[in-house]
Amino acid sequence: MPVWFLPETDEERRLAPLIDKWMRGEDKEPCWLCKRESRKTTYGYMCWECQEARPIWEAHMAAAVKTEYDRRAAAYDGMCQSCALVRVRGAFECEPCTKWWEV
């Protein structure tokens, strides 16, 4: 703990490790997305390059998630996951439940 910061209240005692880490400059970590050491941000948030490319990688992630969902739905064979009354194959919901969500 640096000498210039002596905690006096309970809140300062809780925050003391974070304040100490910030004062020593140890709060900088690589970007959580690209993991590049050259783009260190506070507590590993997204660097500016990843933020600029966000629409691109979000579109890729959305496409990958939709593909995986469609693959699992096509392989599903069981009870409707909304009403649990009708057995369905190739989808997670029966026709009435699907129509209900669309409205």
N, C-alpha and C positions, 0 to 999 in steps of 0.2 A: 504494500500500500504506500503510495507516495506521501511524503511528509506534508505536502501542501493541502491534502484533503483528509481531514479527520472527521469521520461520521459522528453526528450528534444525535440524530433522531432514528427511530426504527426504520423509517422509509429510506434514509440515507444508508443505513447498515445493509438493507436489502439491495440497494442500487450500487453500493460501493464496488463490488467486483466488476460491474459493467462500466462504471465511470473510470475505474482504474485501467481496464482494458482499452477504453476509448482514449484515455490520456497517453497511454504508451503507444497508440497507433496499431494495436494488435487486432482491431476490429475489422480490418480489411481481409477479405477472402476472395478467391476466384469466383467469377460469375457462375451461378448455379446451373445455367443452361450450357454454356460452351466450355466451362472449366478451364479457361485460359489464365495462366498466371500473370500475363501481361495486362489483363483487364480486371484488376482487383477492385471490388466495390465494398461498401460498408455491409458487414455481415453477409456477404455473398449474394447480394441482390443481383438483378439482371443488369448487364453492362449496356452501354448506349448502342452498340452494334446489334446486340440481340433484340433490344427494344425497337430499333428501326426495322428489323427483319421479322418482327412479331406477326404481322398479317400473313406472311409466307409460311412460317412454321406452324401457326395456328390452323391454317387451311390444310396443311399436310397432316397434322394431328387429328383434325376433324374427319378427314377422309379415312385415315387408318382406323379410328374408332368406329365409324359407320360401317366399314368393311368387316371388322371383327364382329360387330353386332349382327349384321346381316348373315354372316357365316354361322354364328351360334343360333340365330333364329331359324335358319334353314335346317339345322341339325336337331332342333328341339322336337321332342315327341313326349307330350305329357298334358297335364291339366292346364287350362287357361290361367295365366298368372294374375288376372284381374278378378275374375269371379270364382274360379276353381270349381266350376260346375260342368264345363264342357271339355272333352279331350280334344286337343289340337295337335296338328302335325305340320311342321314347316313354318310356324309362327309362334309367338309367345302368347297371343290373345286370340279369342274367338272373334267371329265377324261382328256380332252385336257390340262387344266391348271396344273393338277397334273403331266402329262408327261412333260410339259414344264419345271417345276421346277427340275425334275430329270436329265435333260440334262445338 
